[in-house]
Amino acid sequence: MAKISAGLLMYRRRGGAAEVLLIHLGGPFWARKDEGAWFIPKGEIESGEDLLAGARREFEEETGFATPAVDGGSPSPGGEAGSSSIYMPLGETRRCGGKTMVVFAFAGDCDPAQAHSNTFEMEWPPRSGRRQEFPEADRAGWYAPAEAERKIHPGERIFLERLAVAIAR
């Protein structure tokens, strides 16, 4: 069975335009990369897990920020209380290697300087026998459309386009 990743794209309006929150992956591979090296907070969905629930879990793990309640309760960090449509589906795309990526968007706000993610461990440097711990995401940032298109990994750019269409309606 093909693997599925689900993510959340938080957006906010500033000066009449939408900005999106993207994360930069941690670890030595991404350390010196910038353009094309920012991502929508996402991760692999566990077998039988609800896509939105998995997307919310991954967002919280990779940013440290709580997500709005699905049941219309008091949302945090954004959205409107009592709203049944806090999360907008942005569809899916198939990634290289056959993995499917599903993304939802929601309106919110946060201070990216306060972002903190869970960590992973890997051997570094390679073949050294030394294990090091790295954050899954080492930073987050708000980006206006033109800059977001340059920053985001090309395989995820489609979701910026879909968000622009969805919020223009």
Backbone torsions as a table, in degrees:
resi	resn	phi	psi	omega
1	MET	NA	136.0	179.9
2	ALA	-67.1	146.7	179.1
3	LYS	-80.4	151.4	-179.6
4	ILE	-126.0	132.2	171.6
5	SER	-111.2	144.8	176.7
6	ALA	-130.8	144.1	-178.3
7	GLY	-145.9	169.2	177.9
8	LEU	-121.9	131.9	175.8
9	LEU	-108.3	105.1	178.0
10	MET	-82.2	137.8	176.3
11	TYR	-134.6	159.1	175.8
12	ARG	-144.9	161.3	178.0
13	ARG	-104.2	131.7	176.9
14	ARG	-137.0	121.6	178.1
15	GLY	58.1	36.3	178.4
16	GLY	83.9	-7.5	179.2
17	ALA	-116.3	155.4	178.2
18	ALA	-87.7	143.1	170.9
19	GLU	-118.2	151.2	178.6
20	VAL	-119.4	149.7	176.4
21	LEU	-94.0	121.0	177.6
22	LEU	-120.5	156.6	177.2
23	ILE	-116.1	151.4	175.2
24	HIS	-105.7	128.1	-177.2
25	LEU	-68.7	142.8	178.0
26	GLY	-85.4	176.8	178.8
27	GLY	97.1	164.8	-173.0
28	PRO	-68.0	-28.6	-178.1
29	PHE	-64.0	-39.0	-175.1
30	TRP	-96.6	-5.3	-170.7
31	ALA	-53.1	-41.4	-175.5
32	ARG	-105.2	13.1	-178.9
33	LYS	-104.3	145.9	179.3
34	ASP	-131.8	-71.6	-179.4
35	GLU	-64.7	130.0	-177.9
36	GLY	78.2	8.8	-175.0
37	ALA	-118.8	16.3	177.3
38	TRP	-111.0	149.8	-170.6
39	PHE	-138.5	161.5	168.8
40	ILE	-76.8	133.3	177.1
41	PRO	-59.5	121.8	-175.5
42	LYS	-158.8	171.5	175.7
43	GLY	-172.2	173.8	-176.7
44	GLU	-71.1	138.4	179.7
45	ILE	-88.9	137.2	178.3
46	GLU	-76.4	152.7	-179.3
47	SER	-54.1	126.2	178.8
48	GLY	81.1	-3.3	-178.5
49	GLU	-76.1	140.4	174.8
50	ASP	-63.6	135.3	-176.6
51	LEU	-59.0	-46.4	-179.7
52	LEU	-66.4	-41.3	178.3
53	ALA	-61.2	-41.7	178.2
54	GLY	-66.4	-40.1	178.4
55	ALA	-63.1	-41.8	178.8
56	ARG	-64.6	-44.2	178.8
57	ARG	-58.5	-47.8	-178.4
58	GLU	-64.9	-40.6	178.1
59	PHE	-59.3	-46.9	-178.4
60	GLU	-65.6	-38.7	178.5
61	GLU	-66.8	-38.1	-173.8
62	GLU	-89.4	-16.6	179.6
63	THR	-117.6	-26.2	-174.5
64	GLY	83.0	1.9	-178.8
65	PHE	-98.7	139.0	175.5
66	ALA	-70.9	155.2	178.7
67	THR	-109.9	159.0	179.0
68	PRO	-60.8	145.5	177.6
69	ALA	-65.0	139.0	-179.8
70	VAL	-72.4	-31.2	-174.9
71	ASP	-80.0	8.3	179.3
72	GLY	85.6	8.1	177.3
73	GLY	-69.0	-172.0	-177.7
74	SER	-66.2	115.0	-176.4
75	PRO	-80.8	155.7	173.3
76	SER	-152.4	130.6	6.8
77	PRO	-91.9	-0.9	-177.4
78	GLY	-153.3	-176.2	-179.4
79	GLY	95.7	175.8	-177.9
80	GLU	-110.9	130.4	177.8
81	ALA	-60.2	139.6	178.0
82	GLY	85.1	-5.3	-179.0
83	SER	-79.4	134.2	177.7
84	SER	-92.7	-4.2	-178.6
85	SER	-121.6	46.2	179.0
86	ILE	-63.8	-38.2	-176.9
87	TYR	-104.2	123.3	177.9
88	MET	-98.7	122.3	175.1
89	PRO	-69.5	131.8	176.9
90	LEU	-106.9	9.5	175.9
91	GLY	85.5	-160.2	-176.8
92	GLU	-137.4	166.0	173.4
93	THR	-147.2	154.4	177.7
94	ARG	-97.7	129.0	-179.2
95	ARG	-93.7	168.4	174.5
96	CYS	-56.4	143.0	-179.5
97	GLY	86.2	-0.7	175.2
98	GLY	89.7	-2.3	179.5
99	LYS	-71.1	139.6	176.2
100	THR	-98.0	136.3	177.7
101	MET	-117.4	127.7	-179.9
102	VAL	-117.7	133.0	-177.1
103	VAL	-130.9	141.5	173.3
104	PHE	-119.0	150.6	177.7
105	ALA	-117.5	152.6	174.0
106	PHE	-151.5	150.0	177.4
107	ALA	-81.7	134.3	179.4
108	GLY	-168.2	-175.7	177.5
109	ASP	-154.3	150.6	178.6
110	CYS	-164.4	167.8	175.3
111	ASP	-99.5	108.4	-176.8
112	PRO	-60.3	-21.7	177.1
113	ALA	-66.1	-19.6	-180.0
114	GLN	-91.9	-1.5	-178.7
115	ALA	-67.0	142.0	173.5
116	HIS	-152.1	140.5	-175.3
117	SER	-118.7	171.3	172.4
118	ASN	-71.8	177.1	-175.0
119	THR	-123.1	166.7	172.8
120	PHE	-135.2	160.2	-179.4
121	GLU	-117.3	141.9	176.5
122	MET	-152.4	161.6	175.2
123	GLU	-74.8	123.7	179.2
124	TRP	-151.8	132.1	-7.1
125	PRO	-64.4	161.0	-178.4
126	PRO	-55.1	141.9	178.3
127	ARG	59.3	22.1	179.8
128	SER	-91.5	-18.9	-174.7
129	GLY	79.5	-2.7	179.8
130	ARG	-93.5	129.3	177.9
131	ARG	-101.2	136.0	177.6
132	GLN	-129.0	154.4	178.8
133	GLU	-105.1	137.6	-180.0
134	PHE	-133.8	150.9	174.2
135	PRO	-72.9	144.5	175.1
136	GLU	-61.5	-39.7	175.7
137	ALA	-127.1	127.2	-177.4
138	ASP	-94.4	-12.6	175.2
139	ARG	-166.1	165.5	178.4
140	ALA	-135.5	159.1	178.9
141	GLY	-161.2	153.8	175.1
142	TRP	-90.8	134.9	-179.3
143	TYR	-135.0	133.7	172.8
144	ALA	-71.3	161.9	-172.6
145	PRO	-49.4	-50.8	-175.9
146	ALA	-63.5	-43.4	179.7
147	GLU	-70.7	-38.1	177.9
148	ALA	-59.5	-39.3	179.8
149	GLU	-64.0	-33.5	177.4
150	ARG	-76.3	-38.1	-174.3
151	LYS	-76.5	-40.0	-171.2
152	ILE	-70.2	147.8	175.8
153	HIS	-58.9	134.7	-175.9
154	PRO	-53.8	-32.0	-179.9
155	GLY	-69.4	-12.9	-179.1
156	GLU	-109.9	-3.2	-177.7
157	ARG	-57.8	-33.0	-179.3
158	ILE	-55.4	-32.5	-178.1
159	PHE	-73.4	-28.6	173.7
160	LEU	-65.9	-42.3	178.9
161	GLU	-63.5	-44.0	-179.6
162	ARG	-65.7	-38.0	177.6
163	LEU	-64.3	-43.4	179.9
164	ALA	-58.4	-42.3	178.6
165	VAL	-66.4	-44.7	-176.0
166	ALA	-64.6	-41.7	-177.2
167	ILE	-84.5	-12.0	175.7
168	ALA	-75.5	-21.6	-178.9
169	ARG	-70.8	NA	NA
